[in-house]
Amino acid sequence: MDINNCLFEGLIKDDPEMTYTQNGTARTKLTLVIDEGKRSQWIPIVLWDEVAEEAAEHLSKGSRLRVPEARFTSWSFDDQKTGEKVHVKEFTSDRIEYQGKENNGDHSKVDPDNLPF
């Protein structure tokens, strides 16, 4: 059996963007920045349903977030404006964990002016 599961923890690059699909399902996109010392990795994360709504309501740029179970997904579509095929690579998750000071429920943010991007 193959395994498609990743764990990420980092800071949110920009405010999460929530939209709804045609059938009314909440979808929130965000970018998680993983600081690796001399460079940073930007990880696109997509959340669905109640987790998507919760993230859009409670998270913002600079929030620290842990995504304990992310799955890599890739798909493509034809851009209606340009007619070109667009390839999308992202991670999806049904679970997130807010990271606060000393795990005491304080979901404080990192100063957005002091981010590595």
C-alpha positions in Angstrom: 0.0 0.0 0.0 1.3 3.5 -0.9 1.2 6.3 1.7 0.5 10.0 0.8 0.7 11.8 4.0 2.8 14.9 5.1 3.2 17.0 8.2 3.8 20.7 8.0 4.2 23.5 10.6 4.9 27.1 9.8 3.5 30.6 9.4 0.7 31.7 7.1 2.0 33.9 4.3 -1.2 35.9 3.6 -4.8 35.9 4.9 -6.6 32.7 4.0 -8.9 32.9 1.0 -12.3 31.1 1.4 -14.6 30.5 -1.5 -17.6 28.1 -2.0 -17.9 25.5 -4.7 -21.0 25.5 -6.9 -22.6 22.9 -4.6 -21.9 25.1 -1.5 -18.8 23.4 -0.1 -16.4 25.7 1.7 -12.9 25.8 0.4 -10.0 27.8 1.9 -6.6 28.2 0.3 -3.6 29.4 2.2 0.2 29.3 1.9 2.3 27.9 4.7 5.8 29.2 5.0 8.3 26.7 6.3 11.5 28.4 7.5 14.6 26.3 6.8 17.2 28.8 8.0 18.9 30.2 4.8 15.7 29.7 2.7 12.0 29.1 3.1 9.6 26.7 1.4 6.1 27.9 0.4 3.5 25.1 0.7 0.0 25.6 -0.8 -2.6 24.1 1.5 -6.3 23.6 0.7 -8.9 23.0 3.5 -12.5 21.8 3.0 -15.9 22.1 4.8 -16.0 23.0 8.5 -12.2 23.2 8.7 -12.1 25.6 5.8 -14.7 27.9 7.5 -12.9 27.7 10.9 -9.5 28.6 9.3 -10.9 31.5 7.3 -12.5 32.9 10.5 -9.7 32.5 13.0 -6.4 32.6 11.0 -4.6 35.5 9.3 -1.2 36.4 7.9 1.5 35.5 10.4 -0.5 32.9 12.3 1.4 29.8 13.3 -0.3 26.6 12.0 0.4 22.9 12.1 -1.1 20.7 9.4 -0.7 17.1 10.8 -2.2 15.2 7.9 -1.8 16.7 4.5 -2.2 14.8 1.2 -0.4 15.8 -2.0 -2.8 16.4 -4.9 -2.3 17.5 -8.5 -4.8 18.2 -11.2 -5.1 20.4 -14.3 -7.7 22.4 -16.2 -8.0 24.5 -19.3 -7.9 28.2 -18.6 -11.0 29.8 -20.2 -9.2 33.1 -20.8 -6.0 31.9 -22.4 -7.0 28.4 -23.5 -3.8 27.0 -21.9 -3.7 24.0 -19.7 -3.0 24.9 -16.1 -1.3 22.4 -13.7 -2.1 22.7 -10.0 0.0 21.0 -7.3 -1.2 21.5 -3.7 -1.7 19.7 -0.4 -5.2 19.1 1.0 -6.1 18.5 4.7 -9.1 17.8 6.8 -7.3 18.7 10.0 -5.3 21.6 11.4 -3.9 22.6 14.8 -3.5 26.2 15.9 -0.1 26.9 17.5 -0.2 29.4 20.3 2.1 30.4 23.2 3.0 27.4 25.3 -0.1 25.6 24.1 -2.3 27.5 26.5 -5.0 28.3 24.0 -3.5 31.8 23.2 -3.5 31.8 19.4 -1.4 34.9 19.2 0.3 35.9 15.9 3.8 36.5 14.9 4.5 40.1 13.9 3.6 40.3 10.1 6.4 42.9 9.6 9.0 40.4 10.8 8.2 37.5 8.4 10.9 36.0 6.1 9.0 37.1 2.9 
